Amino acid sequence: MQTYLEQNKERFLNELLELLRIPSVSADPKFKDDVRRTAELVREKLTAAGLDSAELCETAGHPIVYAEKIIDASLPTVLVYGHYDVQPADPYELWNTPPFEPTIRNERIYARGACDDKGQFYMHVKALEAMLATDNLPCNVKVMIEGEEEVGSDHLGAFVAENREKLKADVILISDTSIIANDVPSIETGLRGLSYVEVEVVGPNRDLHSGVYGGGVENPLNVLCRMIASLHDEQGRITIPGFYDKIEDLSAEERAELAKAPFDEEEYKRDLDLNAVAGEAGYSTPERTSIRPTLDVNGIWGGYTGEGAKTVLPSKAQAKISMRLVPNQDPDEITELFTKHFTAIAPPTVKVKVTPHHGGQPYVTPTDSIEFEAARRAFREAWGKEAIPTRGGGSIPIVALFERELGIKTILMGFGLDSDALHSPNESYGLFNFYKGIETIPYFYKHYAELKAQAVNQ
């Protein structure tokens, strides 16, 4: 199989570049046709890879691409999940090269979706192709690639609930996470949940002249800034009443285990051009970005933001706010707590509106399972070293949904890097990571089949 992979490397890369050229931005309706065009291309690639029954499954939103290869009903089944939609590329002017004209420089692919998640899910397509072409697929496989992950997977829940038998499997395999470094492989054992809201603060019934009315009428932008600033105390803790009530702190032993992952704070600051790190007191930077909840403003606007000056006192101000959650924090409950608190702290001079957007449950996967051991062995065989268990700071909302609806665990076997600039201008994905992922994935199937067979025979 290694010979097949080596002989087809250039073709694999060219196919990925073809996929990256389509602007499959699910958040913007103007890209609706491009999103569907991407789904159709993914279906074609799954069929070309040798999978059966490749189809577009329609939803109330963007379609889900599904395919399978059932080689023996008595064998275990792996369900591969990924997403073909991407984040908006704005602001375009900050890209060094156009976001949907993939460019390779310094052994990296620069394009929107290069890592998140086109490059990562496409590794699975090519790994499956290689296994099928060389008669080395030891398990059944089902593949589900959706087109709404970046907008909260709103319609995936209904699809999963209506297709439990179709999606029946023994484990879910996802590559939408990262490793510590190219010479330090790791496997994420947990994800933070998410509550995402939009807030609006309204003052006067129209924009006003800031000279005529300034000082006599409350400025909604000033109010919004004060309200947002009050959401953290001096220790970096979130001030929403009840926000931390259900969190179970990790033990000293668990924190010590997570601390084994290498982390260079000076390099971290250099990479981000920071003079100092910040966050909740009493926790390290890796802990703040993985096992602790957060609240961040993702965007804020109001008034005049064009060229030159316009002395306006704006009628309203708005912001988008995301809260990353840890186990036992329910996103619906946290959204309600936020809404009550944010409304309560508003002065009587303005009106406040909170609009919930998408969210997701936090998730932790056991590390003592056959599935996790298969992933460990896959990395050991492909990389020649042990993969370190880590906790991820990001969110994949549907992972908890999969466990609730399908009753199976998920293995987060990602190959990206934190430096890949996901959701930012100049997103990239290393050629090493793309090819190494394709090499590693078949080892998971090999070891998973072996371990399942051993468990049956014991």
C-alpha positions in Angstrom: 0.0 0.0 0.0 2.9 2.4 0.7 3.9 2.0 -3.0 0.4 3.0 -4.1 0.4 6.0 -1.8 3.8 7.2 -3.1 2.9 6.7 -6.7 -0.3 8.7 -6.4 0.8 11.6 -4.2 0.7 14.2 -6.9 -2.7 13.2 -8.0 -4.0 13.3 -4.4 -2.7 16.8 -4.0 -4.2 18.0 -7.3 -7.6 16.6 -6.3 -7.5 18.5 -3.0 -6.5 21.7 -4.8 -9.5 21.2 -7.1 -11.8 20.9 -4.0 -10.2 24.0 -2.4 -11.0 26.2 -5.4 -14.7 26.0 -4.8 -15.9 28.7 -2.2 -18.2 26.5 -0.2 -19.0 29.1 2.4 -22.1 27.8 4.2 -22.7 31.1 6.2 -23.3 33.3 3.1 -26.3 32.6 0.9 -24.5 34.0 -2.2 -22.3 30.9 -2.1 -25.2 28.4 -2.0 -24.6 27.1 -5.5 -20.9 26.6 -4.7 -21.7 24.7 -1.6 -23.8 22.3 -3.7 -21.1 22.1 -6.3 -18.6 21.0 -3.7 -21.0 18.4 -2.4 -21.4 16.9 -5.9 -17.6 16.9 -6.3 -17.2 15.1 -3.0 -19.7 12.5 -4.1 -17.8 11.9 -7.3 -14.5 11.5 -5.4 -16.0 9.0 -3.0 -17.3 6.9 -6.0 -14.0 7.2 -7.7 -12.3 6.0 -4.5 -14.2 2.8 -4.7 -17.0 3.3 -2.2 -20.6 2.3 -3.0 -24.0 4.0 -2.8 -22.4 7.5 -2.9 -25.3 10.0 -2.7 -26.4 13.5 -1.8 -28.8 13.4 1.1 -31.0 16.5 1.0 -31.7 18.4 4.2 -33.6 21.7 4.9 -30.2 23.3 4.4 -27.1 22.1 2.5 -26.9 18.4 1.4 -25.0 15.7 3.3 -22.7 13.4 1.2 -23.0 9.7 2.2 -21.2 6.6 0.9 -20.3 3.2 2.3 -18.3 0.0 1.7 -19.7 -3.0 3.4 -17.3 -5.9 2.9 -18.5 -8.3 5.5 -21.5 -7.7 7.9 -19.7 -9.6 10.6 -16.8 -7.1 10.7 -16.8 -3.9 12.7 -17.9 -0.7 11.0 -16.1 2.7 11.1 -18.2 5.8 10.4 -16.1 8.7 9.0 -17.4 12.2 9.6 -16.1 15.4 8.1 -17.4 18.7 6.6 -17.0 20.2 3.2 -18.2 23.7 4.1 -15.7 26.4 5.1 -15.6 29.7 7.0 -16.0 33.0 5.2 -12.7 34.3 3.9 -13.3 37.9 4.9 -11.3 40.1 5.2 -10.0 39.2 1.7 -7.4 42.0 1.8 -5.5 40.3 4.6 -4.8 37.2 2.5 -1.3 37.1 0.9 -2.8 35.1 -2.0 -6.5 34.7 -2.9 -8.3 32.4 -0.5 -9.9 30.2 -3.2 -6.9 30.0 -5.4 -4.8 27.5 -3.5 -1.1 28.3 -3.4 1.7 26.1 -2.3 4.7 27.8 -0.7 7.2 26.6 1.9 5.6 23.1 1.7 2.2 24.4 2.8 -1.1 24.7 1.0 -2.6 28.2 1.5 -6.4 28.4 1.0 -9.6 28.7 2.9 -10.5 25.2 4.1 -7.0 23.8 3.5 -7.0 22.3 7.0 -10.5 23.0 8.2 -11.8 20.6 7.0 -11.2 19.9 3.3 -7.6 18.8 3.6 -8.4 16.7 6.7 -11.5 14.8 5.5 -10.0 14.3 2.1 -7.1 12.3 3.7 -9.8 9.7 4.6 -11.1 9.6 1.0 -7.6 8.9 -0.3 -6.7 6.5 2.5 -9.8 4.5 1.7 -9.0 4.6 -2.0 -5.5 3.2 -1.2 -6.9 0.4 1.1 -9.5 -0.6 -1.5 -7.1 -0.5 -4.5 -4.6 -2.7 -2.7 -7.2 -5.0 -1.0 -6.3 -3.8 2.5 -9.6 -2.6 3.9 -10.2 -4.8 7.0 -13.4 -3.1 8.2 -16.7 -1.9 6.9 -16.8 1.8 6.4 -19.4 4.5 6.1 -18.6 8.1 5.2 -20.7 11.1 6.0 -19.5 14.6 4.9 -21.8 17.5 5.8 -22.0 21.1 4.5 -23.2 23.0 7.6 -20.6 22.4 10.3 -19.4 26.0 10.2 -22.9 27.3 10.9 -23.7 24.9 13.7 -24.8 21.7 11.9 -28.4 22.8 12.3 -29.9 20.0 10.1 -27.5 17.2 10.9 -29.3 16.2 14.1 -32.6 15.5 12.3 -30.7 13.6 9.6 -28.9 11.4 12.2 -32.1 10.7 14.1 -34.0 9.7 11.0 -31.1 7.5 9.7 -29.9 5.6 12.7 -29.9 2.3 10.9 -28.2 3.7 7.9 -25.5 5.2 10.1 -25.1 2.2 12.4 -21.5 1.7 13.3 -19.0 0.7 16.0 -17.0 3.9 16.2 -16.9 7.4 14.6 -13.6 8.6 13.2 -13.0 12.4 12.7 -10.1 14.4 11.5 -10.9 18.0 12.3 -8.4 18.6 15.2 -4.7 19.1 15.6 -1.5 17.6 16.8 1.0 19.3 19.1 3.8 19.4 16.4 4.9 17.4 13.4 7.5 15.6 15.6 5.1 15.4 18.6 1.9 13.5 17.6 -1.1 13.7 19.8 -4.7 12.5 20.0 -7.4 14.9 21.4 -9.5 13.2 24.1 -12.0 16.0 24.5 -13.6 19.1 23.0 -15.1 22.2 24.5 -18.8 23.0 24.0 -20.1 26.2 22.6 -22.7 28.9 23.2 -22.8 31.6 20.5 -24.9 34.7 20.7 -25.4 38.1 19.1 -26.2 41.1 21.2 -27.7 44.5 20.3 -27.8 47.6 22.4 -30.2 50.3 21.1 -30.3 54.0 22.3 -32.0 56.8 20.3 -34.3 56.1 17.4 -31.8 57.3 14.8 -28.1 58.2 14.5 -27.4 61.6 16.0 -24.9 64.5 15.6 -22.3 63.8 18.4 -21.8 67.6 18.9 -25.4 68.4 19.3 -26.4 65.4 21.4 -23.2 64.1 22.8 -23.2 64.3 26.6 -27.0 64.4 26.8 -27.8 61.1 25.1 -26.3 57.7 26.1 -24.0 56.3 23.4 -24.9 52.6 22.7 -21.3 51.8 21.7 -20.0 53.2 25.0 -22.6 51.2 26.9 -21.9 48.0 25.0 -18.2 48.3 25.7 -18.8 48.8 29.4 -21.2 45.9 29.5 -18.7 43.6 27.7 -15.8 44.7 29.9 -17.8 43.8 33.0 -18.2 40.2 31.9 -14.7 39.3 33.3 -13.3 40.2 36.7 -9.7 41.1 37.4 -8.8 37.5 37.8 -10.0 36.6 34.3 -13.1 34.8 35.6 -16.5 35.2 33.9 -18.9 37.2 36.1 -22.2 35.7 34.9 -24.0 34.3 38.0 -24.1 30.5 37.9 -21.7 30.2 35.0 -19.2 27.9 36.9 -21.8 26.1 39.1 -21.8 22.7 37.4 -18.1 22.5 36.4 -16.1 19.6 38.0 -12.5 20.7 38.4 -9.9 18.2 37.2 -7.8 16.5 39.9 -4.2 17.4 40.4 -3.3 14.1 38.9 -5.3 14.8 35.8 -3.8 18.2 35.4 -0.3 16.7 35.8 -1.0 14.2 33.1 -2.1 17.0 30.7 0.9 19.0 31.6 3.2 16.3 30.1 2.4 17.7 26.7 5.3 20.0 25.7 4.6 23.7 25.7 7.0 26.6 25.2 5.4 29.8 26.4 8.1 32.0 24.9 7.7 30.4 21.5 3.9 30.7 21.9 4.3 34.5 22.5 6.8 34.9 19.6 4.5 33.1 17.2 1.6 35.4 18.1 3.8 38.5 18.5 2.7 38.9 22.1 4.4 40.6 25.0 2.5 38.5 27.6 -0.2 35.8 27.8 -3.5 36.4 29.7 -6.4 34.4 31.1 -8.0 33.0 34.2 -5.7 33.2 37.2 -4.4 29.9 38.6 -4.2 28.0 35.3 -1.5 27.6 32.7 -2.0 28.7 29.1 -2.6 25.1 27.8 -5.2 24.7 30.6 -6.9 28.0 29.8 -7.3 26.9 26.2 -8.6 23.4 26.8 -10.1 22.5 30.2 -11.4 25.9 31.3 -14.5 27.8 29.9 -14.1 31.1 28.1 -16.1 34.1 26.9 -14.8 36.1 23.9 -16.1 38.9 21.6 -15.8 37.7 18.0 -16.9 41.0 16.4 -18.2 44.4 17.5 -19.6 47.2 15.4 -21.8 50.3 15.2 -21.7 53.9 14.1 -19.4 55.0 11.3 -16.5 52.8 10.3 -15.7 54.1 6.8 -12.9 56.3 5.5 -12.4 59.7 7.1 -14.5 61.2 9.9 -18.2 61.3 10.6 -19.1 62.7 14.0 -22.1 60.4 14.7 -23.6 59.2 17.9 -24.9 55.8 16.7 -28.4 54.6 17.3 -27.3 51.1 18.1 -24.3 48.9 18.7 -23.9 45.1 18.2 -21.5 42.3 19.0 -21.1 38.6 18.5 -20.0 36.6 21.5 -18.9 33.0 21.9 -18.5 31.0 25.1 -16.5 27.8 25.0 -17.8 25.3 27.6 -16.4 22.4 29.5 -18.1 19.1 30.7 -21.3 19.6 32.6 -22.0 23.0 31.1 -25.1 22.8 29.0 -25.1 25.3 26.1 -28.8 26.1 26.3 -28.5 26.7 30.1 -25.4 28.9 29.6 -27.1 30.9 26.9 -30.1 31.5 29.2 -27.7 32.6 32.1 -25.9 34.9 29.7 -29.2 36.4 28.4 -30.5 37.1 31.9 -27.3 38.6 33.1 -26.6 40.8 30.0 -30.1 42.1 30.1 -29.9 42.8 33.9 -26.7 44.8 33.7 -28.0 47.2 30.9 -28.7 50.7 32.1 -32.2 52.2 31.7 -30.9 54.5 28.9 -30.8 51.6 26.4 -32.7 48.6 25.2 -30.9 45.2 24.9 -31.6 42.2 22.7 -29.8 38.9 22.8 -30.2 36.5 19.9 -28.9 32.9 20.4 -27.1 31.3 17.4 -25.7 27.8 17.3 -24.1 25.9 20.2 -22.8 22.5 21.1 -22.2 20.1 24.0 -18.7 19.6 25.3 -17.3 16.0 24.9 -14.7 13.7 26.5 -13.8 10.3 25.0 -12.4 7.5 27.2 -8.8 6.6 26.7 -9.1 3.0 27.9 -11.2 1.7 24.9 -10.3 -0.5 22.0 -10.9 2.4 19.7 -8.5 4.7 21.4 -5.9 2.0 21.6 -6.2 1.5 17.9 -5.5 5.2 17.3 -2.5 5.0 19.7 -1.1 2.0 17.7 -1.7 3.7 14.4 0.4 6.7 15.4 3.1 4.5 16.9 3.4 2.6 13.6 3.3 5.6 11.3 5.3 8.0 13.3 7.6 5.8 15.3 6.6 7.3 18.6 3.7 7.5 21.1 0.9 10.0 20.6 0.2 12.2 23.7 -3.4 12.5 24.8 -4.5 16.1 24.9 -7.7 18.2 25.4 -8.8 20.4 22.5 -10.0 24.0 22.9 -12.3 24.0 19.9 -15.8 22.7 19.4 -17.3 20.1 17.1 -21.0 20.3 18.2 -22.1 17.1 16.6 -19.8 14.8 18.5 -22.0 14.7 21.6 -25.0 14.4 19.3 -23.5 11.3 17.7 -23.1 9.6 21.0 -26.7 10.5 22.1 -28.3 9.4 18.8 -26.1 6.5 17.7 -24.7 5.3 21.1 -21.1 5.2 19.9 -17.9 7.0 20.8 -15.8 9.2 18.6 -12.0 9.1 18.0 -10.6 12.6 17.2 -7.6 11.7 15.0 -6.6 15.1 13.5 -3.4 16.1 11.8 -3.5 19.9 11.7 -1.4 22.4 13.7 -2.4 25.3 15.9 -0.4 27.5 13.5 -2.6 26.6 10.5 -4.6 29.8 11.0 -8.0 28.2 11.0 -10.8 30.7 10.6 -8.2 33.4 9.9 -6.7 34.9 6.7 -3.9 32.8 5.2 -5.2 29.5 6.5 -2.8 26.7 5.5 -2.1 23.0 5.8 1.2 21.3 5.6 2.0 18.9 2.8 3.7 16.7 5.4 0.5 16.6 7.5 -1.7 15.8 4.5 0.4 12.9 3.3 1.2 11.7 6.9 -2.5 11.6 7.6 -3.2 9.5 4.5 -0.4 7.1 5.7 -1.6 6.9 9.3 -5.4 6.4 8.8 -5.1 2.8 7.3 -3.1 1.8 10.4 -6.1 2.7 12.5 -8.3 0.3 10.5 -5.7 -2.4 10.7 -5.3 -2.2 14.5 -9.0 -1.7 15.1 -9.9 -4.8 13.2 -7.3 -6.8 15.0 -8.2 -5.6 18.5 -12.0 -6.2 17.8 -11.2 -9.7 16.6 -9.2 -10.4 19.7 -11.9 -9.1 22.0 -14.5 -11.4 20.3 -12.2 -14.4 20.7 -11.4 -13.9 24.3 
